[in-house]
Every structure is written in C-alpha cells, then in structure tokens.
Amino acid sequence: MNLEEIIIDDIVLKNFTILNRQTLETIRKFRNHPEIRKWMYSDDIITKREHRNFVNSLRKDRKNFYFLAIKDTNLIGVISIKKLDIKNRNGYLGIYVNPEEKTKNLGKILGKVLIKLAFEILKLHTLKLEVLENNERAINLYEKLGFKREGLLREFVYKDNNWINVIIMGLTENEYFANKDIK
C-alpha cells in the first residue's frame, strides 16, 4: 500500500517523508505554535535538528505515519496514525491544525479525513486516541466524530507544575460504518 500521497474527498495527504525542507519547516512552525504546543504531551520547542531527525526516523518506520493535509493549495494541518498494528488492525490518531489557517471547522475536516483513512483505506478495526483531560474543545470534537470514552490514564502528563489526566477514547469500524452517512 502506497502511503506517500493519498486523496480523500478534496484533501490531499502528503507523507512527511516526501516533503521538501521548506514544507517541513512550515510544519515545524505549526507544531511549535503556542496554541498547538500546549495540548501536546511535550510542549518543548522542537528544533530544526530534532524535526529533521524525527522525519528521517519515519522513513524506516512502519508503525507511525504523519501526513500534511492540503485543501486546494492551503496547508490546513497534520494528521497521523501512530502505533499501527496491522495484525490486530488498530492504531492511534493524532491531529493538529495550521494555527494560521482561518477555514472553519478545520478539526472536524481533519478528523473525518483521518477516520476515512483509518477505516476505508487502512482497513483498521479500532482507532484510539489520547487527549489531555483539560482539552475540552478536542474532547467535544472527538465525541461529535463518534469516539467514546474508554478509559483514563490518571496523572499521566506533567505540565505547568500539575499532573494532568489523559482520557482514552476509541471508535470501531462497526460504529463508523453504522453512522457514516449521518455525520
């Protein structure tokens, strides 16, 4: 299966491993933006070298896939499937938007594309995610996309001198296909 460039609806997904340096630098700037960083497990500024090493590591990695999402010519955000387990047909999602993009409902657009990638292209059975308990906006989005709360990782992330719980959410292929036309 070719995971270099995929088109879902009107969104082009380009694997990080095929992007040029300038585009990768733009993505690094998205990820380092304060509005994006604050919701990540690690909110450290990512250096150019760290980002380059990360992308280079993806070239040999068959469990973690990161894609730049492009609508028309706009770089709208990043989606990822991580911890991909082909045998058990599951993986974890990741999403962040381009913080400078003004398109409405970007999170929802990216979420729908990511779910289609997971269930219609990768043929996963289960898609999971982890979200900081205080990220209410993301939790609401995931619930609207059909994800259900499945568990809690208590005091799992240390940020701003506080321990934060992480909510585990999931969506199965049966739930997706049963409600696909409603969304």
Backbone as JSON, one array per atom type, in Angstrom:
{
  "sequence": "MNLEEIIIDDIVLKNFTILNRQTLETIRKFRNHPEIRKWMYSDDIITKREHRNFVNSLRKDRKNFYFLAIKDTNLIGVISIKKLDIKNRNGYLGIYVNPEEKTKNLGKILGKVLIKLAFEILKLHTLKLEVLENNERAINLYEKLGFKREGLLREFVYKDNNWINVIIMGLTENEYFANKDIK",
  "N": [[0.84, -1.18, 0.0], [0.58, 2.14, -0.92], [1.58, 4.81, 0.89], [2.38, 7.41, 0.45], [1.19, 9.59, -0.9], [-2.12, 10.49, -0.63], [-5.48, 10.89, -1.57], [-8.36, 12.07, -0.14], [-11.67, 12.72, -0.27], [-11.72, 16.1, -0.86], [-9.2, 16.56, 0.04], [-5.71, 16.48, 0.07], [-3.33, 14.27, 1.2], [-0.07, 14.29, 2.22], [2.68, 12.37, 2.83], [5.01, 12.93, 5.43], [7.57, 12.07, 4.79], [8.04, 12.56, 2.1], [8.15, 15.22, 1.73], [9.55, 18.49, 1.01], [12.33, 20.39, 2.39], [11.57, 23.03, 3.03], [8.78, 22.9, 3.28], [8.61, 21.09, 5.39], [9.73, 22.65, 7.36], [7.77, 24.59, 7.63], [5.74, 23.0, 8.74], [6.97, 22.36, 11.16], [6.89, 24.86, 12.34], [4.11, 25.15, 12.66], [3.7, 23.14, 14.62], [5.21, 24.12, 16.71], [3.84, 26.35, 17.46], [2.3, 28.25, 20.04], [-0.47, 27.72, 20.58], [-0.82, 25.18, 19.62], [1.23, 23.62, 20.72], [0.6, 23.62, 23.47], [-1.24, 21.61, 23.91], [0.02, 19.24, 23.57], [1.78, 16.29, 24.69], [4.49, 16.77, 25.14], [5.56, 19.96, 25.46], [7.75, 21.32, 24.64], [9.84, 23.46, 22.64], [10.46, 22.45, 19.39], [13.43, 21.78, 17.79], [15.12, 22.55, 14.65], [16.89, 20.5, 13.99], [15.96, 18.37, 15.65], [13.44, 18.01, 14.49], [14.13, 17.3, 11.85], [15.52, 14.91, 12.39], [13.41, 13.41, 13.44], [11.66, 13.2, 11.19], [13.4, 11.82, 9.46], [13.56, 9.42, 10.87], [11.04, 8.41, 10.41], [11.17, 7.41, 7.86], [11.97, 4.74, 7.88], [10.15, 3.63, 9.49], [7.35, 1.62, 10.13], [5.12, 1.8, 11.63], [4.26, 4.29, 12.37], [2.79, 7.05, 10.92], [2.8, 10.14, 9.4], [1.05, 12.88, 8.05], [0.83, 15.71, 5.96], [-1.91, 17.76, 5.52], [-3.65, 19.03, 2.79], [-5.74, 21.39, 1.37], [-7.13, 22.52, -1.52], [-4.8, 24.81, -2.21], [-3.98, 25.25, 0.27], [-2.26, 24.69, 3.29], [-3.57, 22.85, 5.64], [-3.3, 21.41, 7.99], [-2.09, 18.72, 10.14], [-2.23, 15.22, 10.18], [-2.07, 12.05, 11.83], [-1.37, 8.56, 11.99], [-0.58, 6.46, 14.47], [1.38, 3.97, 16.22], [0.59, 1.81, 14.68], [-0.91, -1.27, 14.21], [-0.96, -3.83, 12.29], [-1.68, -6.57, 12.34], [-3.6, -6.77, 14.43], [-5.21, -4.79, 13.59], [-5.39, -2.03, 14.44], [-4.84, 1.35, 15.63], [-3.55, 4.57, 16.65], [-4.74, 7.91, 16.63], [-3.66, 11.19, 15.6], [-3.93, 14.71, 15.54], [-3.41, 17.98, 14.38], [-4.1, 21.39, 13.69], [-3.3, 23.86, 11.18], [-2.32, 26.67, 12.72], [-2.59, 29.21, 11.69], [-4.42, 29.12, 9.7], [-7.61, 30.02, 8.52], [-9.92, 28.67, 7.85], [-13.13, 27.42, 8.62], [-14.09, 24.94, 11.05], [-11.85, 23.23, 10.9], [-10.68, 21.22, 12.51], [-12.71, 19.28, 12.57], [-12.91, 18.67, 9.84], [-10.33, 17.6, 9.37], [-10.45, 15.47, 11.19], [-12.5, 13.83, 10.13], [-11.32, 13.09, 7.69], [-9.1, 11.7, 8.62], [-10.35, 9.55, 9.95], [-11.61, 8.29, 7.78], [-9.31, 7.52, 6.39], [-8.28, 5.67, 8.23], [-10.33, 3.65, 8.45], [-11.37, 3.13, 5.85], [-9.25, 3.02, 4.06], [-6.86, 2.01, 5.33], [-8.11, -0.06, 6.56], [-8.6, -0.54, 9.3], [-9.72, -1.94, 12.41], [-10.13, -0.81, 14.9], [-9.81, 2.46, 16.16], [-7.93, 4.51, 18.17], [-7.4, 7.14, 20.62], [-5.58, 9.51, 22.58], [-6.15, 12.09, 24.85], [-5.57, 15.17, 26.47], [-7.13, 15.78, 29.57], [-8.04, 18.36, 30.11], [-8.47, 19.48, 27.66], [-11.01, 20.43, 26.45], [-12.26, 21.29, 24.09], [-11.18, 19.64, 22.08], [-12.02, 17.13, 23.04], [-14.82, 17.4, 22.84], [-15.01, 17.6, 20.03], [-14.04, 15.05, 19.26], [-16.02, 13.41, 20.36], [-18.23, 14.25, 18.83], [-17.42, 13.2, 16.44], [-17.85, 10.58, 16.86], [-16.35, 9.09, 18.65], [-15.88, 7.24, 21.67], [-15.57, 7.51, 25.21], [-13.18, 5.57, 26.83], [-11.38, 5.06, 28.82], [-9.09, 6.12, 31.42], [-6.02, 7.64, 31.97], [-4.54, 8.18, 34.75], [-3.16, 11.12, 36.17], [-1.09, 11.44, 34.2], [0.43, 13.1, 32.55], [2.79, 15.66, 33.04], [2.54, 19.01, 33.35], [3.06, 22.48, 33.46], [3.58, 22.56, 36.22], [1.69, 20.77, 37.22], [-0.07, 17.65, 37.48], [-1.72, 15.98, 34.91], [-4.64, 14.32, 33.91], [-5.19, 11.86, 31.35], [-7.46, 11.19, 28.83], [-8.67, 8.29, 27.35], [-9.95, 7.45, 24.25], [-12.09, 5.82, 21.84], [-12.99, 4.38, 18.64], [-14.79, 2.1, 16.71], [-14.68, 0.11, 13.69], [-17.22, -0.88, 13.08], [-18.92, 0.91, 14.43], [-18.26, 3.24, 13.05], [-19.03, 2.63, 10.32], [-21.73, 2.16, 10.71], [-22.72, 4.67, 11.32], [-21.78, 6.33, 9.38], [-23.04, 7.79, 7.26], [-24.5, 9.68, 8.61], [-22.96, 11.7, 9.72]],
  "CA": [[0.0, 0.0, 0.0], [1.36, 3.36, -1.03], [1.14, 5.83, 1.84], [3.12, 8.64, 0.22], [0.21, 10.64, -1.2], [-3.47, 9.93, -0.63], [-6.52, 11.91, -1.71], [-9.62, 11.71, 0.49], [-12.58, 13.83, -0.57], [-10.94, 17.12, -1.56], [-7.99, 16.79, 0.84], [-4.52, 15.73, -0.32], [-2.45, 13.93, 2.32], [1.3, 14.01, 1.77], [3.51, 11.81, 3.89], [6.14, 13.78, 5.8], [8.82, 11.55, 4.21], [8.24, 13.01, 0.71], [8.08, 16.68, 1.7], [10.83, 19.19, 0.94], [12.75, 21.03, 3.66], [10.79, 24.25, 3.28], [7.45, 22.48, 3.77], [8.81, 20.51, 6.72], [9.97, 23.77, 8.28], [6.44, 25.17, 7.88], [5.07, 22.08, 9.67], [7.62, 22.54, 12.47], [6.36, 26.11, 12.89], [2.76, 24.83, 13.15], [3.8, 22.33, 15.84], [5.81, 24.94, 17.77], [2.94, 27.45, 17.79], [1.81, 28.06, 21.42], [-1.83, 27.15, 20.62], [-0.71, 23.75, 19.3], [2.15, 23.02, 21.7], [0.04, 23.49, 24.82], [-2.07, 20.4, 24.01], [0.87, 18.08, 23.34], [2.43, 15.74, 25.89], [5.7, 17.57, 25.29], [5.33, 21.29, 24.91], [9.04, 21.94, 24.35], [10.07, 23.92, 21.28], [11.18, 21.45, 18.6], [14.47, 22.41, 16.97], [15.22, 22.07, 13.27], [17.59, 19.2, 14.02], [15.03, 17.37, 16.2], [12.4, 17.76, 13.5], [14.77, 16.57, 10.76], [15.77, 13.54, 12.87], [12.1, 12.76, 13.54], [11.21, 12.85, 9.84], [14.28, 10.76, 8.97], [13.2, 8.16, 11.53], [9.79, 7.93, 9.81], [11.46, 6.75, 6.58], [12.1, 3.3, 8.12], [9.11, 3.27, 10.46], [6.13, 1.05, 9.54], [4.07, 1.87, 12.64], [3.89, 5.69, 12.61], [2.68, 7.75, 9.65], [2.4, 11.55, 9.56], [0.67, 13.46, 6.78], [0.41, 17.1, 5.8], [-3.21, 17.83, 4.84], [-3.71, 20.19, 1.9], [-7.04, 21.61, 0.71], [-6.8, 23.45, -2.58], [-3.35, 24.98, -2.05], [-3.78, 25.63, 1.68], [-1.76, 23.69, 4.22], [-4.58, 23.02, 6.68], [-2.95, 20.77, 9.25], [-1.35, 17.47, 10.16], [-2.88, 14.07, 10.8], [-1.15, 10.92, 11.96], [-1.76, 7.25, 12.52], [0.59, 6.01, 15.22], [1.29, 2.65, 16.85], [-0.2, 0.99, 13.76], [-0.78, -2.71, 14.43], [-1.65, -4.43, 11.14], [-2.26, -7.86, 12.72], [-4.8, -6.54, 15.23], [-5.97, -3.77, 12.86], [-5.67, -0.86, 15.27], [-3.85, 2.41, 15.67], [-3.88, 5.8, 17.4], [-4.75, 9.09, 15.78], [-3.15, 12.48, 16.03], [-4.4, 15.81, 14.69], [-3.3, 19.4, 14.74], [-4.43, 22.27, 12.57], [-2.44, 25.01, 10.9], [-2.89, 27.71, 13.58], [-2.78, 30.45, 10.93], [-5.48, 28.89, 8.7], [-8.88, 30.57, 9.0], [-11.05, 27.83, 7.44], [-13.94, 26.97, 9.75], [-14.24, 23.51, 11.31], [-10.67, 22.5, 10.45], [-10.53, 20.0, 13.3], [-13.71, 18.33, 12.1], [-12.49, 18.26, 8.49], [-9.18, 16.7, 9.51], [-10.9, 14.27, 11.88], [-13.24, 12.99, 9.18], [-10.35, 12.54, 6.74], [-8.3, 10.71, 9.34], [-11.19, 8.38, 10.19], [-11.73, 7.59, 6.49], [-8.01, 6.89, 6.16], [-8.16, 4.52, 9.13], [-11.29, 2.57, 8.23], [-11.64, 2.82, 4.46], [-8.01, 2.75, 3.32], [-6.01, 1.1, 6.11], [-8.97, -1.18, 6.98], [-8.45, -0.8, 10.73], [-10.92, -2.33, 13.16], [-10.29, 0.11, 16.03], [-8.98, 3.66, 16.17], [-7.86, 5.05, 19.53], [-6.72, 8.41, 20.8], [-5.35, 10.0, 23.94], [-6.35, 13.54, 24.86], [-5.47, 15.77, 27.8], [-8.45, 15.96, 30.16], [-8.44, 19.77, 30.09], [-8.66, 19.91, 26.27], [-12.45, 20.22, 26.25], [-12.62, 21.51, 22.69], [-10.84, 18.41, 21.35], [-12.9, 16.06, 23.52], [-16.13, 17.62, 22.19], [-14.86, 17.25, 18.62], [-13.94, 13.59, 19.13], [-17.34, 12.84, 20.64], [-19.07, 14.52, 17.65], [-16.95, 12.3, 15.38], [-18.28, 9.23, 17.19], [-15.48, 8.42, 19.62], [-16.43, 7.01, 23.01], [-14.58, 7.45, 26.29], [-12.92, 4.18, 27.19], [-10.53, 4.92, 29.99], [-8.4, 7.29, 31.97], [-4.66, 7.49, 32.45], [-4.52, 9.15, 35.85], [-1.94, 11.9, 36.41], [-0.22, 10.84, 33.2], [1.29, 14.11, 31.93], [3.16, 16.74, 33.96], [2.63, 20.28, 32.63], [2.8, 23.69, 34.25], [3.63, 22.18, 37.65], [0.49, 19.99, 37.56], [-0.31, 16.37, 36.83], [-2.96, 16.04, 34.13], [-5.17, 13.04, 33.45], [-5.36, 11.69, 29.91], [-8.63, 10.4, 28.5], [-8.54, 7.38, 26.21], [-11.21, 7.35, 23.5], [-11.97, 4.9, 20.74], [-14.04, 4.23, 17.65], [-14.61, 0.85, 15.98], [-15.15, 0.17, 12.3], [-18.67, -1.1, 13.07], [-19.54, 2.19, 14.8], [-18.04, 4.17, 11.94], [-19.84, 2.31, 9.16], [-23.15, 2.28, 11.09], [-23.09, 6.09, 11.41], [-21.01, 7.05, 8.36], [-23.84, 8.73, 6.46], [-25.14, 10.66, 9.48], [-22.02, 12.76, 10.06]],
  "C": [[0.89, 1.25, 0.0], [0.79, 4.43, -0.1], [1.93, 7.13, 1.68], [2.17, 9.81, -0.03], [-1.15, 9.99, -1.38], [-4.44, 11.09, -0.79], [-7.81, 11.34, -1.1], [-10.53, 12.92, 0.39], [-11.77, 14.88, -1.32], [-9.66, 17.48, -0.8], [-6.87, 15.89, 0.32], [-3.68, 15.52, 0.94], [-1.09, 13.57, 1.76], [2.12, 13.55, 2.97], [4.7, 12.74, 4.15], [7.41, 13.36, 5.06], [9.06, 12.01, 2.78], [8.26, 14.53, 0.6], [9.47, 17.31, 1.62], [11.11, 19.91, 2.26], [11.9, 22.25, 4.01], [9.41, 23.9, 3.85], [7.57, 21.88, 5.16], [9.06, 21.6, 7.76], [8.64, 24.47, 8.61], [5.68, 24.31, 8.89], [5.66, 22.24, 11.08], [7.11, 23.82, 13.14], [4.93, 25.92, 13.39], [2.87, 24.19, 14.53], [4.36, 23.14, 17.01], [4.92, 26.12, 18.17], [2.36, 27.22, 19.19], [0.42, 27.42, 21.51], [-1.84, 25.67, 20.27], [0.1, 23.05, 20.39], [1.5, 22.74, 23.04], [-0.79, 22.23, 25.01], [-1.28, 19.12, 23.78], [1.45, 17.57, 24.66], [3.71, 16.53, 26.18], [5.45, 18.93, 24.65], [6.64, 22.06, 24.69], [9.07, 22.41, 22.89], [10.9, 22.85, 20.56], [12.17, 22.18, 17.7], [14.44, 21.86, 15.55], [15.86, 20.69, 13.22], [16.66, 18.1, 14.55], [13.96, 17.0, 15.17], [12.95, 16.94, 12.33], [15.02, 15.11, 11.16], [14.47, 12.75, 12.98], [11.63, 12.31, 12.16], [12.09, 11.75, 9.25], [13.94, 9.41, 9.6], [11.92, 7.56, 10.93], [10.04, 7.17, 8.51], [11.55, 5.23, 6.72], [10.97, 2.75, 8.99], [7.86, 2.76, 9.74], [4.97, 1.06, 10.53], [3.55, 3.28, 12.87], [3.94, 6.45, 11.29], [2.1, 9.14, 9.9], [2.17, 12.15, 8.18], [0.35, 14.95, 6.91], [-0.9, 17.08, 5.02], [-3.29, 19.15, 4.07], [-5.09, 20.23, 1.27], [-6.85, 22.76, -0.25], [-5.29, 23.64, -2.52], [-3.0, 25.32, -0.61], [-3.3, 24.45, 2.51], [-2.64, 23.8, 5.46], [-4.24, 22.34, 8.0], [-2.2, 19.46, 9.05], [-2.24, 16.4, 10.79], [-1.86, 12.94, 10.88], [-1.9, 9.68, 12.41], [-0.5, 6.71, 13.16], [0.31, 4.65, 15.85], [0.44, 1.71, 16.0], [0.13, -0.48, 13.98], [-1.62, -3.39, 13.35], [-2.34, -5.73, 11.54], [-3.58, -7.67, 13.47], [-5.66, -5.4, 14.69], [-6.38, -2.6, 13.76], [-4.54, 0.15, 15.19], [-4.4, 3.59, 16.46], [-3.82, 6.98, 16.44], [-4.05, 10.27, 16.43], [-3.62, 13.53, 15.04], [-3.89, 17.13, 15.25], [-3.48, 20.25, 13.49], [-3.3, 23.27, 12.35], [-3.03, 26.17, 11.7], [-3.15, 29.03, 12.86], [-3.93, 30.33, 9.92], [-6.83, 29.31, 9.29], [-10.1, 29.77, 8.56], [-11.8, 27.34, 8.66], [-13.95, 25.45, 9.82], [-13.04, 22.67, 10.82], [-10.48, 21.19, 11.2], [-11.48, 18.91, 12.83], [-13.35, 17.79, 10.72], [-11.35, 17.26, 8.59], [-9.57, 15.39, 10.19], [-11.61, 13.31, 10.95], [-12.29, 12.33, 8.18], [-9.53, 11.44, 7.41], [-9.09, 9.42, 9.58], [-11.4, 7.59, 8.9], [-10.43, 6.87, 6.15], [-7.91, 5.6, 6.98], [-9.06, 3.37, 8.71], [-11.49, 2.18, 6.77], [-10.39, 2.48, 3.66], [-7.13, 1.75, 4.06], [-6.77, -0.12, 6.62], [-8.76, -1.55, 8.45], [-9.79, -1.24, 11.31], [-11.21, -1.32, 14.27], [-9.31, 1.26, 15.89], [-9.07, 4.26, 17.56], [-7.24, 6.44, 19.5], [-6.53, 8.67, 22.28], [-5.43, 11.52, 23.88], [-6.24, 14.04, 26.3], [-6.87, 16.11, 28.31], [-8.95, 17.4, 30.1], [-8.63, 20.32, 28.67], [-10.11, 19.65, 25.86], [-12.87, 20.37, 24.79], [-12.34, 20.24, 21.86], [-11.76, 17.26, 21.76], [-14.28, 16.18, 22.88], [-16.08, 17.24, 20.72], [-14.85, 15.74, 18.46], [-15.28, 12.92, 19.4], [-18.28, 13.07, 19.46], [-18.69, 13.6, 16.49], [-17.29, 10.84, 15.67], [-17.42, 8.48, 18.19], [-16.17, 8.32, 20.98], [-15.29, 6.99, 24.02], [-14.43, 6.01, 26.74], [-12.09, 4.03, 28.46], [-9.85, 6.22, 30.37], [-7.0, 6.89, 32.41], [-4.47, 8.58, 33.5], [-3.15, 9.78, 36.01], [-0.81, 11.43, 35.49], [0.78, 11.82, 32.58], [1.52, 15.23, 32.92], [3.39, 18.0, 33.15], [2.33, 21.42, 33.58], [2.68, 23.39, 35.75], [2.38, 21.44, 38.12], [0.5, 18.66, 36.84], [-1.68, 16.43, 36.15], [-3.35, 14.62, 33.73], [-5.27, 13.05, 31.93], [-6.55, 10.76, 29.69], [-8.31, 9.55, 27.27], [-9.92, 7.28, 25.56], [-11.0, 6.39, 22.33], [-13.19, 4.88, 19.85], [-13.75, 2.93, 16.91], [-15.12, 1.01, 14.55], [-16.66, -0.03, 12.23], [-19.41, 0.18, 13.43], [-19.42, 3.2, 13.67], [-18.99, 3.89, 10.79], [-21.33, 2.41, 9.47], [-23.62, 3.73, 11.06], [-22.44, 6.95, 10.32], [-21.82, 8.11, 7.63], [-24.48, 9.83, 7.29], [-24.26, 11.89, 9.66], [-21.92, 13.83, 9.0]]
}
